[in-house]
Amino acid sequence: MDLEKLNAFIRESGLKQKYISQISGISEVALSKILNNKKKCEINEYLAICAVLGQPFEKFIVETDKKVR
């Protein structure tokens, strides 16, 4: 997950962490830790955050240079 891109989107959207927390069902503390890279973001949390933001989950995924063989 590209936290820099996610945080920038949240800032630009004007949404508050408290609102995202309430709608997503993620506690404010957990959301803050996720956004500050102090807690691993579980897939269900990530999907909930994307849903609140109205964005597809692919938007904040980090592409890697590794090729599958």
C-alpha positions as a Markdown table, in Angstrom:
| # | Residue | x | y | z |
|---|---|---|---|---|
| 1 | Met | 0.0 | 0.0 | 0.0 |
| 2 | Asp | 1.3 | 3.4 | -0.9 |
| 3 | Leu | 0.8 | 5.3 | 2.3 |
| 4 | Glu | 2.1 | 8.6 | 0.9 |
| 5 | Lys | -0.5 | 8.5 | -1.9 |
| 6 | Leu | -3.2 | 7.4 | 0.5 |
| 7 | Asn | -2.4 | 10.2 | 3.0 |
| 8 | Ala | -2.3 | 12.8 | 0.3 |
| 9 | Phe | -5.7 | 11.7 | -1.0 |
| 10 | Ile | -7.2 | 11.9 | 2.4 |
| 11 | Arg | -5.7 | 15.4 | 3.0 |
| 12 | Glu | -7.0 | 16.6 | -0.5 |
| 13 | Ser | -10.4 | 15.1 | 0.1 |
| 14 | Gly | -10.8 | 17.0 | 3.3 |
| 15 | Leu | -12.1 | 14.0 | 5.1 |
| 16 | Lys | -11.1 | 13.7 | 8.8 |
| 17 | Gln | -9.7 | 10.5 | 10.3 |
| 18 | Lys | -12.5 | 10.5 | 12.8 |
| 19 | Tyr | -15.1 | 10.3 | 10.0 |
| 20 | Ile | -13.1 | 7.6 | 8.1 |
| 21 | Ser | -12.9 | 5.7 | 11.4 |
| 22 | Gln | -16.6 | 5.9 | 12.2 |
| 23 | Ile | -17.7 | 4.9 | 8.7 |
| 24 | Ser | -15.1 | 2.1 | 8.2 |
| 25 | Gly | -15.5 | 0.6 | 11.7 |
| 26 | Ile | -11.7 | 0.9 | 12.3 |
| 27 | Ser | -10.9 | 2.5 | 15.6 |
| 28 | Glu | -9.4 | 6.0 | 15.5 |
| 29 | Val | -6.2 | 4.7 | 17.2 |
| 30 | Ala | -5.8 | 1.8 | 14.7 |
| 31 | Leu | -6.5 | 4.1 | 11.7 |
| 32 | Ser | -3.9 | 6.6 | 12.9 |
| 33 | Lys | -1.4 | 3.8 | 13.4 |
| 34 | Ile | -2.1 | 2.5 | 9.9 |
| 35 | Leu | -1.7 | 5.9 | 8.3 |
| 36 | Asn | 1.5 | 6.5 | 10.2 |
| 37 | Asn | 3.0 | 3.1 | 9.3 |
| 38 | Lys | 3.0 | 1.9 | 12.9 |
| 39 | Lys | 0.5 | -0.9 | 12.3 |
| 40 | Lys | 0.1 | -3.4 | 9.5 |
| 41 | Cys | -3.0 | -2.7 | 7.6 |
| 42 | Glu | -5.1 | -5.9 | 7.2 |
| 43 | Ile | -6.9 | -6.5 | 3.9 |
| 44 | Asn | -10.4 | -5.9 | 5.4 |
| 45 | Glu | -9.2 | -2.6 | 6.9 |
| 46 | Tyr | -7.7 | -1.5 | 3.6 |
| 47 | Leu | -10.9 | -2.4 | 1.7 |
| 48 | Ala | -13.0 | -0.5 | 4.3 |
| 49 | Ile | -10.8 | 2.6 | 4.0 |
| 50 | Cys | -11.0 | 2.5 | 0.2 |
| 51 | Ala | -14.8 | 2.1 | 0.4 |
| 52 | Val | -15.1 | 5.2 | 2.6 |
| 53 | Leu | -12.9 | 7.2 | 0.2 |
| 54 | Gly | -15.0 | 6.0 | -2.7 |
| 55 | Gln | -11.8 | 4.7 | -4.5 |
| 56 | Pro | -11.0 | 1.3 | -6.0 |
| 57 | Phe | -8.6 | -0.8 | -4.0 |
| 58 | Glu | -6.1 | -0.7 | -6.8 |
| 59 | Lys | -5.6 | 3.0 | -6.5 |
| 60 | Phe | -3.2 | 2.8 | -3.5 |
| 61 | Ile | -1.5 | -0.5 | -4.3 |
| 62 | Val | 2.3 | -0.4 | -4.8 |
| 63 | Glu | 3.5 | -2.0 | -8.0 |
| 64 | Thr | 6.7 | -4.0 | -7.6 |
| 65 | Asp | 9.4 | -4.6 | -10.2 |
| 66 | Lys | 9.4 | -8.4 | -9.5 |
| 67 | Lys | 8.4 | -10.6 | -12.3 |
| 68 | Val | 6.5 | -13.8 | -11.8 |
| 69 | Arg | 8.3 | -16.7 | -13.5 |
